[in-house]
Amino acid sequence: MENIKKLREITGAGMVDCKKALDEAAGDLEKAVEILRKKGIAKAAKRIGREASEGLIAVKVNDQASEGYLVEVNSETDFVARNEKFQEFSQQVLDLIAKKQPENLETLLALDLNGLTVEDSLSQLSGVIGEKLAINRLAILKGASVAAYSHLGGRIGVLVSLDQPGKSELALDIAMQVAATNPKYINSQEVSSEELEKESEIAREILVKEGKPTEMIDKILEGKMGKYYTEVCLVEQEYIKDDKKKIKDILGDSQVLGFVRFSL
């Protein structure tokens, strides 16, 4: 029943369809999602294991706009996420990341913060606030121009890095794009052949079930895969501020080196 509930949340499919798909997949959740998509019951799969916790995603860039920092600090409730002590702690951790640049979460938790390790400081704050708290993840992004963008009061945080200096405004526009559209890749070259084959297979099975003529399927598939690129590849997406342009059009001679997006 728990897996059926999860599958319904991921796909929006009915209980009976979810049960059949799970039976066919021998309980494998990801395989069940794929089965439902192939049947056309689930149009899109949400990310399995998506974070459901409350908290705050804190973001900042350095004065030179050459480095950006992200940290996700979690609480049990949104009420605590708005707590002044919680927000102050999150900012202190973010400043520490900028200063010490820890390689991973384990290194961060062991750093000194106000005479205690970050982990012990977190436990202490948890005792004061009365809720379980956690630091979930962090990111550092570098480049010639780096911008940070926070959305929905810290529920979404984004860093974008460009290859040319003096492009902070452009980087910020692209960070807003990433916040809104949640791309998986920078460009089509990053999409693996395995992923393309999987998406093509799913689309083909749906077209066959819809009764499309065999001779038309390849042509329709070509269009569908082109649309897939616009969904998952940042530079192929329509620009949210001007849908007559794509991100690659507003970039000019600049290139996106990388982006990071955290969301609660």
PEHUUR-V522956 format. One record per helix or strand of 2 or more residues. SS is the DSSP state (~ for helix, > for strand). FROM is the first residue (numbers start at 1). LEN is the number of residues. If there is no record, write none. Layout:
# PEHUUR-V522956
ss:SS from:FROM len:LEN
ss:SS from:FROM len:LEN
This chain:
# PEHUUR-V522956
ss:~ from:2 len:10
ss:~ from:15 len:10
ss:~ from:29 len:10
ss:> from:54 len:8
ss:> from:67 len:9
ss:~ from:78 len:4
ss:~ from:84 len:17
ss:~ from:105 len:6
ss:> from:112 len:2
ss:> from:116 len:2
ss:~ from:118 len:12
ss:> from:134 len:9
ss:> from:145 len:7
ss:> from:156 len:7
ss:~ from:168 len:14
ss:~ from:188 len:3
ss:~ from:193 len:17
ss:~ from:214 len:19
ss:~ from:234 len:3
ss:> from:238 len:2
ss:> from:242 len:5
ss:~ from:247 len:5
ss:> from:256 len:8
